[in-house]
Amino acid sequence: MSPAVPTRDGASARWAEARNILAVRLDNLGDVLMATPALAAILETLPAAKLTLLGSPAGAALVRHLPMIDAVIGWRAPWVRHATPSEHDLDARRFVDEIGARAFDAAVIFTTCTQSALPAALMCQMAGIPLRLAYSRENTYDLLSDWAPETDQVADGMRHEVTRQLALVAKVGFTTANPRLRFALDRAAHEAAAAALRAAGLEAGGRYVVVHPGATAASRRYPAAAFGAAADLVAQRSGRTIVFSGGAGDRALVDTARQAMHSPSVALCDALDLGGLGALIANADLLIANNSGPVHVAAALGTPVVDLYALTNPQHTPWLVPARVLNHAVPCRHCLKSVCPQGHHDCLRKVEPEAVAAAAMELLSVTPRTRIGPTPSAHIAIAAASTVGPRPISSTPDAASRTRGQRAVIPEPAA
């Protein structure tokens, strides 16, 4: 395969002509969020292009909050783990025809280093998409028009998922000066969050900390009772109200956590859509959560995070936001499992609630927060340090957004 030839503007000669681009990210909500800097790079380099996201139903739910995305296609790919694939989802030939009818002229396939891009690449080739970019461990010959050798290995010190995807699109000349995650909020989202808090008895302007005890994988869940014990200490020491968030499936976790508390708390399980949850997190002083989608929402919105980070995969720590990453060192780290294969769950279970509360109080004491509206403002970062687990990343975040449909570079935050 001949190398791409850069043009004066930075995109390869072939990719610079693309106007209808398919971005393929078939896993979870947080994975899509970690690809948003790369998605923004595509549109900042080719502002006249139309960008469509092909994602799982969970990832596709983000489209309202990703202004760089013009359209979305939700699909449960049969080579990606899903709870309930439908017969239509399993009909790959029919899906290829649907993609082909949209006449895409380029596709960028985003994967983690433990996933193969080749099934998606084959479908894109069968759909007649001429330009196809992805990572691959083997030579793909004509299956991909452009590919980056897969060199990442799951290990301490590996590059972050965001860096990985930015490097992929840079392979064909797409770059951005702003590597932060994107998640746009409108006034309706803020109003929904405010209404839910009022209905739960929290006065307007009240200071609060969000605690999100759920996670899709059992291996990534800190014990619910320990969440409650830590939240109780934070409430007592900071004077802030604890607001539990989660979906309908998180009610039992939230109930268990609240039963471990002496201080009053608020529960908003299944009370908000994704935008409302984002607004709830955006206006919080802090988020305490497992390594899950809300952590990446918080990173996009500039809300500091205490991340109970299971040692299943080191690649997804909070990105460019004040954070403390907590876990307990174990020899079975980097297992990549959804259920603890050892059965002890020690990488999270052995983190004491006192350590969680201490991390929370440190962030609350040195990270001033400002109430924000539909277009959140930038916040000052702190130098993060952790004595437990991998080193967290910390920098100045921004959560600026633009009106959907407009093409604009998301600005750097003020110094």
C-alpha positions in Angstrom: 0.0 0.0 0.0 1.4 3.3 -1.0 1.6 6.0 1.8 -0.9 8.8 1.8 0.4 12.0 0.4 -0.1 15.1 2.6 -1.7 18.2 1.1 -0.9 21.7 2.1 -3.8 21.7 4.6 -2.7 18.5 6.3 -5.2 15.9 5.0 -4.0 13.3 2.5 -4.8 14.1 -1.1 -7.4 11.3 -1.2 -9.0 12.0 2.2 -9.1 15.8 1.6 -11.9 15.1 -1.1 -14.1 13.2 1.4 -17.5 14.9 2.0 -19.6 12.0 3.3 -17.8 10.2 6.1 -18.8 7.3 8.3 -17.3 7.0 11.8 -17.6 3.5 13.1 -17.5 3.1 16.9 -19.5 0.0 17.9 -18.9 -0.3 21.6 -20.1 1.7 24.6 -21.1 5.2 25.4 -17.8 6.0 27.1 -15.8 4.7 24.2 -17.7 7.0 21.8 -17.0 9.9 24.1 -13.3 9.1 24.1 -13.4 9.2 20.3 -14.9 12.7 20.2 -11.6 14.6 20.0 -10.8 12.5 16.9 -14.3 13.1 15.5 -13.8 16.8 16.0 -10.4 16.6 14.3 -12.1 15.2 11.2 -14.6 18.1 11.0 -12.1 20.8 11.9 -9.9 19.6 9.0 -12.8 19.1 6.6 -15.4 21.6 7.8 -17.6 21.0 4.7 -17.9 17.2 5.3 -21.0 15.4 6.7 -20.1 13.0 9.5 -22.4 10.0 10.4 -21.8 7.9 13.5 -22.4 4.1 13.2 -22.6 3.0 16.8 -24.3 0.7 19.3 -27.6 1.8 20.7 -25.8 3.1 23.8 -23.3 5.0 21.7 -25.9 6.3 19.3 -27.8 7.8 22.2 -25.0 10.4 22.4 -25.9 12.0 19.1 -27.9 14.9 20.6 -24.8 15.9 22.5 -22.2 15.6 19.8 -22.6 18.7 17.5 -20.0 17.4 15.1 -22.3 14.5 14.2 -24.9 15.1 11.5 -26.6 11.7 11.5 -26.5 8.4 13.5 -27.0 4.7 12.7 -27.6 2.5 15.6 -26.6 -1.2 15.2 -25.7 -4.1 17.5 -22.8 -5.6 15.5 -22.8 -9.4 15.8 -19.0 -9.4 16.6 -19.5 -7.1 19.5 -20.9 -8.3 22.8 -24.6 -7.3 23.3 -27.3 -8.5 25.6 -30.1 -8.7 23.1 -29.1 -8.7 19.4 -32.1 -8.7 17.1 -32.6 -10.7 13.9 -32.2 -7.6 11.8 -28.9 -6.8 13.5 -27.6 -10.3 12.7 -28.6 -9.9 9.0 -25.2 -8.5 7.9 -25.9 -8.6 4.2 -29.0 -6.5 4.6 -27.1 -4.0 6.7 -24.3 -3.8 4.1 -27.0 -2.8 1.5 -28.3 -0.1 3.9 -24.9 1.4 4.4 -24.1 1.2 0.6 -27.3 3.1 -0.2 -26.0 6.1 1.8 -23.0 6.5 -0.6 -20.3 7.2 1.9 -17.0 8.1 0.4 -14.9 7.4 3.5 -15.1 5.4 6.8 -13.0 5.6 9.9 -13.2 2.6 12.1 -12.4 3.2 15.8 -11.5 0.2 18.0 -9.7 -0.6 21.2 -6.4 -2.5 20.9 -8.2 -5.7 21.9 -10.8 -5.4 19.2 -10.5 -6.3 15.5 -11.5 -3.7 13.0 -11.6 -6.2 10.1 -15.3 -7.3 10.3 -16.3 -3.6 10.1 -13.7 -3.0 7.4 -15.1 -5.9 5.3 -18.6 -4.5 5.6 -17.5 -1.1 4.6 -15.6 -2.5 1.6 -18.7 -4.5 0.6 -20.8 -1.4 0.9 -18.6 0.3 -1.7 -16.9 2.8 0.6 -13.6 3.6 -1.2 -11.6 5.1 1.7 -11.3 2.9 4.9 -9.0 3.7 7.8 -8.4 1.6 10.9 -5.8 -0.1 13.1 -4.7 -3.6 12.3 -2.1 -6.1 13.6 -1.8 -7.8 10.2 -1.3 -6.4 6.7 -4.8 -5.8 5.4 -3.8 -5.3 1.8 -6.9 -4.0 0.0 -9.3 -4.4 2.8 -8.3 -1.0 4.2 -7.2 1.8 1.9 -5.2 3.3 4.9 -4.2 1.5 8.1 -2.1 2.1 11.1 -0.1 -0.8 12.6 -1.6 -2.0 15.8 1.2 -1.7 18.4 -0.7 -1.1 21.6 -0.5 -3.8 24.3 -2.5 -3.9 27.5 0.1 -2.9 30.1 1.0 -0.2 32.6 2.0 3.0 30.8 0.1 2.3 27.6 -1.2 5.3 25.8 -4.7 6.6 26.6 -7.7 5.7 24.4 -8.1 9.3 23.4 -4.4 9.6 22.3 -4.8 6.4 20.3 -7.8 7.6 18.3 -6.2 11.0 17.7 -3.1 9.2 16.3 -5.4 7.2 14.0 -7.0 10.1 12.3 -3.7 12.0 12.2 -2.5 9.2 9.9 -4.5 10.8 7.1 -4.0 14.3 8.2 -6.9 15.1 10.5 -5.8 17.1 13.6 -7.2 19.3 16.3 -5.7 21.8 18.7 -8.2 20.8 21.3 -7.9 17.2 22.6 -10.6 17.4 25.2 -13.8 15.3 25.2 -17.0 16.8 23.8 -20.5 16.7 25.3 -22.9 19.5 24.5 -25.8 20.5 26.8 -28.8 22.6 25.9 -31.1 24.6 28.2 -33.7 21.9 28.3 -31.1 19.5 29.9 -30.3 22.0 32.6 -34.0 22.6 33.3 -34.7 18.9 33.5 -31.9 18.4 36.0 -33.0 21.4 38.1 -36.6 20.2 38.1 -35.5 16.7 39.3 -33.5 18.2 42.1 -36.3 20.4 43.2 -38.7 17.5 43.2 -36.3 15.6 45.4 -36.1 18.5 47.8 -32.8 20.1 47.0 -33.1 23.9 47.0 -32.0 25.9 43.9 -28.3 26.6 44.1 -27.7 23.9 46.6 -24.2 22.4 46.6 -24.0 18.7 45.8 -21.8 15.8 45.0 -23.0 13.1 42.5 -22.4 9.5 43.3 -22.9 7.0 40.5 -22.5 3.4 41.9 -23.4 1.5 38.7 -21.3 0.1 35.8 -22.2 -2.2 33.0 -19.5 -4.8 34.0 -19.7 -6.3 37.5 -15.9 -6.3 37.6 -15.9 -2.5 37.5 -18.3 -2.0 40.5 -17.0 -0.8 43.8 -19.2 -2.3 46.6 -22.4 -0.4 47.0 -22.2 -0.3 50.8 -18.7 1.1 50.5 -20.0 3.8 48.2 -22.5 4.7 50.8 -20.0 4.8 53.6 -17.7 7.0 51.6 -20.5 9.3 50.5 -21.6 9.7 54.2 -18.1 10.8 55.1 -18.1 13.3 52.3 -21.5 14.7 53.3 -20.4 15.1 56.9 -17.1 16.7 56.1 -18.1 19.0 53.2 -21.7 19.9 54.1 -22.8 19.0 50.5 -25.8 17.0 49.6 -25.2 13.6 48.1 -27.1 12.9 44.9 -27.2 9.3 43.7 -27.7 8.8 40.0 -28.3 5.7 37.9 -30.6 3.9 35.6 -33.6 1.7 36.5 -31.2 -1.2 36.9 -29.1 0.6 39.5 -31.9 1.0 42.1 -30.7 -1.9 44.2 -27.2 -0.5 44.3 -28.4 3.0 45.2 -30.7 1.6 47.9 -27.8 -0.4 49.4 -25.5 2.6 49.4 -28.1 4.9 51.0 -28.7 2.4 53.7 -25.1 2.7 54.7 -25.4 6.4 55.3 -26.5 8.5 58.3 -26.7 11.7 56.4 -29.6 12.5 54.1 -29.3 12.0 50.4 -31.2 12.3 47.1 -31.8 9.4 44.7 -32.4 10.1 41.0 -32.5 6.6 39.6 -34.1 6.5 36.1 -35.2 10.1 36.6 -33.2 11.8 33.9 -32.3 11.1 30.3 -28.6 11.3 29.1 -28.8 15.1 28.7 -30.3 15.5 32.2 -27.7 13.3 33.7 -25.0 15.4 31.9 -26.5 18.6 33.3 -26.7 17.1 36.8 -23.0 16.2 36.6 -22.0 19.6 35.0 -23.5 21.5 38.0 -22.1 19.2 40.6 -19.0 20.0 42.7 -17.7 16.5 42.2 -18.5 13.1 40.7 -17.7 9.9 42.6 -18.1 6.8 40.3 -16.8 3.6 38.9 -14.9 3.6 35.6 -18.1 4.1 33.5 -19.8 6.4 31.1 -20.6 9.2 33.6 -16.8 9.6 34.3 -16.2 10.5 30.7 -19.3 12.8 30.7 -17.8 14.6 33.7 -14.4 14.8 32.0 -16.1 16.5 29.0 -17.9 18.9 31.2 -15.0 19.8 33.5 -16.4 18.3 36.7 -13.7 16.8 39.0 -13.9 13.0 39.4 -13.0 10.4 42.0 -12.8 7.3 39.9 -13.0 3.9 41.5 -11.0 2.4 38.7 -10.9 -1.4 38.5 -7.6 -2.7 37.1 -9.2 -4.5 34.2 -7.9 -2.1 31.5 -5.5 0.8 32.1 -6.5 2.8 29.0 -9.6 4.7 30.1 -8.7 6.9 33.1 -10.4 10.3 33.4 -9.1 12.5 30.5 -7.9 16.1 31.1 -9.9 16.8 34.2 -9.0 17.1 37.9 -9.2 13.5 39.1 -8.2 11.0 41.7 -8.0 7.4 40.4 -8.3 4.8 43.2 -7.7 1.1 43.2 -5.7 -1.6 45.0 -2.8 -3.2 43.3 -3.3 -6.9 42.4 -1.2 -9.4 40.5 -4.2 -10.2 38.2 -4.4 -6.7 36.8 -5.3 -6.0 33.2 -7.6 -9.1 33.0 -10.0 -7.4 30.6 -12.9 -9.4 32.2 -16.5 -8.2 32.8 -16.7 -10.5 35.9 -13.7 -10.8 38.3 -12.1 -14.2 37.2 -10.6 -14.6 40.7 -13.8 -14.0 42.5 -12.3 -11.7 45.1 -12.7 -8.3 43.4 -9.7 -7.0 45.4 -8.7 -4.3 43.0 -11.7 -2.3 44.2 -13.0 -4.1 47.3 -9.8 -3.3 49.2 -10.1 0.5 48.6 -11.3 1.8 52.0 -14.2 4.3 52.1 -11.9 6.6 54.0 -9.5 6.8 51.1 -12.4 7.7 48.8 -13.6 10.4 51.1 -10.1 11.8 51.5 -9.7 12.0 47.7 -13.1 13.7 47.4 -12.2 16.3 50.1 -8.9 17.0 48.4 -10.6 17.8 45.1 -13.3 19.8 46.8 -10.8 21.9 48.7 -8.6 22.9 45.8 -10.9 22.8 42.8 -13.3 25.8 42.8 -16.5 25.3 40.8 -18.7 27.8 39.1 -22.4 27.2 38.4 -22.8 26.9 34.6 -25.5 27.3 32.1 -26.3 25.7 28.7 -22.8 26.5 27.4 -20.5 25.5 30.3 -17.4 27.6 30.9 -13.9 26.5 31.4 -12.5 25.6 34.9 -9.1 25.8 36.4 -7.2 22.5 36.7 -5.1 21.2 39.5 -2.1 18.9 39.5 -3.5 15.5 40.4 -1.6 12.9 42.4 -2.6 9.5 43.6 -0.9 7.0 45.8 -3.2 4.2 44.6 -3.3 2.8 41.1 -2.3 4.4 37.8 -1.4 8.0 37.6 -4.5 10.1 36.8 -4.4 12.7 34.0 -5.2 16.3 35.0 -5.4 19.4 33.0 -7.7 22.3 32.2 -10.9 21.0 30.6 -13.4 22.9 28.6 -17.0 22.1 27.8 -17.8 24.7 25.2 -20.3 23.6 22.6 -21.8 24.9 19.3 -25.2 24.7 17.9 -25.9 21.4 16.2 -25.4 21.7 12.5 -22.9 24.5 12.6 -19.3 23.8 11.8 -17.0 25.4 14.3 -13.8 24.7 16.2 -14.5 24.3 19.9 -12.4 27.0 21.4 -9.5 26.6 23.8 -10.4 27.7 27.4 -9.2 31.0 28.6 -5.9 31.0 30.4 
